[in-house]
Amino acid sequence: MTLRRLVLWRHGETDYNASGRMQGHIDSHLTEIGRNQARFAVPALARFSPDVIVSSDLRRAMDTATTFSTAVGVPLRVDKRLRETNLGLWQGKTGAEIDVEWPGGRAEWQTDATWTPPGGESRVEVAARATEVVGTLDEGTDETAVLCAHGGLITALTGSLLELPVANWWQLGGIGNCHWTVLARRETSGMAWRLIGYNVGITG
């Protein structure tokens, strides 16, 4: 095992973020604000000296990751297991529209990581596939990896890697566009991860 640090980086603002619509697996585009957010984040993320960056295969994450990879020359891999939660029938809808069609559904989804949106997947399922990516990195030679992904996935993966009770995952706050979370391993802690920073970002 060589992986010692993970930086979980959310993509920049998208057209769906700007209009308040749920994205999930919909392949939305970065706005100009989102592209600038990615550029502004490069110097801060470069200080982690990552060996590799792994991105979700959704365009908003790949475009964000490519900005960093191109600027600092870090190899970029793409892994569809880092996709955002599949939100099923909720995808493309606003919160208000969901509340009309599925009263109480969003509140249940936000507080229960085992709950599944209609036709979608739970956060527990999302964490399981994302954890597989971390396991693959553990088998390599990279010490620091940046995973460029999505807010829901980052929250779920953080809860899973920290071995928090699933019932408490909802207490982890959301992740802002182009903000990041840092987890690290201590030599004395074996395989256990500890939280170094959560929802960290810059303004620009």
C-alpha positions in Angstrom: 0.0 0.0 0.0 1.4 3.3 -1.1 -1.5 5.7 -1.3 -1.1 8.2 1.6 -3.3 11.1 0.7 -6.6 11.7 -1.2 -7.9 15.0 -2.4 -11.6 14.8 -3.4 -12.3 17.7 -5.7 -15.8 18.7 -6.9 -16.3 20.0 -10.4 -16.9 23.7 -11.2 -20.3 25.3 -11.6 -22.5 23.9 -14.3 -25.5 25.2 -16.2 -27.7 22.8 -14.1 -26.2 24.2 -10.8 -26.9 27.7 -12.0 -30.5 26.9 -12.7 -31.1 24.8 -9.6 -31.7 21.5 -11.4 -30.7 18.0 -10.3 -28.0 16.5 -12.5 -27.1 13.0 -11.4 -25.9 11.2 -14.6 -27.0 14.0 -16.9 -23.9 15.2 -18.8 -24.2 18.9 -18.0 -21.6 21.6 -19.1 -19.4 23.9 -17.0 -20.4 27.6 -17.1 -17.8 30.2 -17.6 -17.9 30.7 -13.8 -17.2 27.0 -13.4 -14.2 27.1 -15.8 -12.8 30.1 -13.9 -13.3 28.3 -10.6 -11.2 25.4 -11.9 -8.4 27.7 -13.1 -8.4 29.5 -9.7 -8.1 26.2 -7.8 -5.0 25.0 -9.7 -2.3 26.8 -7.6 -3.9 25.6 -4.3 -4.2 22.0 -5.5 -0.8 22.0 -7.0 0.7 22.4 -3.5 -0.5 18.8 -2.7 2.0 17.6 -5.4 -0.4 14.9 -6.6 1.0 12.0 -8.6 -2.2 11.3 -10.5 -5.7 12.8 -11.0 -8.6 10.5 -11.6 -11.8 11.9 -13.0 -15.4 10.9 -13.3 -16.3 10.3 -17.0 -19.0 13.0 -16.9 -18.0 16.1 -18.8 -18.3 18.6 -16.0 -15.7 16.6 -14.0 -13.4 15.8 -16.9 -13.3 19.4 -18.0 -12.5 20.5 -14.5 -9.8 17.8 -14.1 -8.3 18.6 -17.5 -7.8 22.2 -16.5 -5.6 21.0 -13.6 -3.9 18.2 -15.5 -2.9 20.5 -18.4 -1.6 23.2 -16.1 0.6 21.1 -13.9 1.4 18.1 -16.1 -0.1 15.5 -13.8 -1.4 12.3 -15.6 -5.2 12.1 -16.0 -7.2 8.9 -15.8 -11.0 8.6 -16.3 -13.1 6.2 -14.2 -16.9 6.0 -14.6 -17.2 4.6 -11.0 -16.6 8.2 -9.9 -19.9 9.4 -11.5 -22.4 11.3 -9.4 -25.4 9.5 -7.8 -27.9 8.2 -10.3 -31.0 10.2 -9.3 -33.3 8.4 -11.6 -36.6 10.2 -12.2 -35.4 13.2 -10.3 -32.7 14.1 -12.9 -33.3 17.4 -14.7 -35.9 18.5 -12.2 -35.8 21.4 -9.7 -36.2 20.8 -6.0 -39.6 22.4 -6.1 -40.7 20.1 -8.9 -39.5 17.0 -7.0 -41.3 18.2 -3.8 -44.6 18.3 -5.7 -44.3 14.9 -7.3 -42.6 13.1 -4.4 -43.6 14.9 -1.1 -41.1 14.3 1.6 -38.8 12.4 -0.7 -35.9 14.9 -0.8 -35.9 15.2 3.0 -35.7 11.4 3.3 -33.0 11.2 0.7 -30.9 13.9 2.4 -30.9 12.2 5.8 -30.9 8.5 4.9 -27.9 7.3 2.9 -29.6 4.0 2.2 -32.7 5.6 0.6 -32.9 5.5 -3.2 -34.5 8.1 -5.4 -37.1 6.5 -7.8 -35.2 4.7 -10.5 -31.8 5.7 -9.0 -29.2 4.6 -6.5 -28.5 5.2 -2.8 -25.4 7.0 -1.4 -24.3 3.7 0.1 -24.2 2.2 -3.4 -22.3 5.3 -4.7 -19.7 5.0 -1.9 -19.2 1.3 -2.7 -18.2 1.9 -6.3 -16.1 4.9 -5.4 -14.3 2.9 -2.7 -13.3 0.4 -5.4 -11.4 3.2 -7.2 -9.5 4.0 -4.0 -8.7 0.3 -3.7 -7.3 0.3 -7.2 -5.1 3.2 -6.3 -3.8 1.4 -3.2 -2.5 -1.3 -5.5 -0.4 1.2 -7.5 2.7 3.4 -6.7 1.1 6.8 -6.3 1.2 8.5 -2.9 -1.1 11.4 -3.5 -4.2 11.3 -5.7 -6.8 13.9 -6.7 -10.2 12.4 -7.5 -12.3 14.9 -9.5 -15.9 14.0 -8.9 -19.2 15.2 -7.6 -20.7 16.5 -4.4 -22.9 13.6 -3.5 -20.1 11.1 -4.3 -17.5 13.0 -2.3 -19.7 13.1 0.8 -20.6 9.4 0.6 -17.0 8.4 -0.1 -15.8 10.5 2.9 -18.3 8.9 5.2 -17.3 5.4 4.0 -13.5 5.9 4.2 -13.8 7.4 7.7 -15.9 4.4 8.7 -18.6 6.7 10.0 -21.9 5.0 10.9 -24.1 5.2 7.7 -26.9 6.8 9.8 -24.5 9.8 10.4 -23.4 10.4 6.9 -26.0 13.1 6.4 -24.2 15.2 9.1 -21.3 15.8 6.6 -22.2 19.1 4.9 -22.4 19.6 1.2 -19.4 20.4 -1.0 -19.2 23.7 -2.9 -18.4 23.9 -6.6 -14.6 23.4 -7.0 -14.1 22.9 -3.3 -12.2 19.9 -2.0 -11.8 17.4 0.9 -8.5 16.0 2.1 -8.0 12.6 3.7 -4.6 11.2 4.8 -3.1 8.1 6.4 -0.6 8.3 9.3 2.2 5.8 9.4 1.0 4.6 12.8 -2.7 4.3 11.7 -2.2 1.5 9.1 -5.0 1.6 6.6 -7.2 4.0 8.5 -8.1 7.4 6.9 -8.3 10.6 8.9 -10.0 13.9 7.8 -7.6 16.8 7.2 -9.9 19.3 5.5 -13.5 19.3 4.4 -15.2 21.6 1.8 -12.0 23.7 1.4 -12.0 26.2 -1.3 -10.9 29.6 -2.5 -12.7 32.7 -3.7 -11.8 34.4 -6.9 
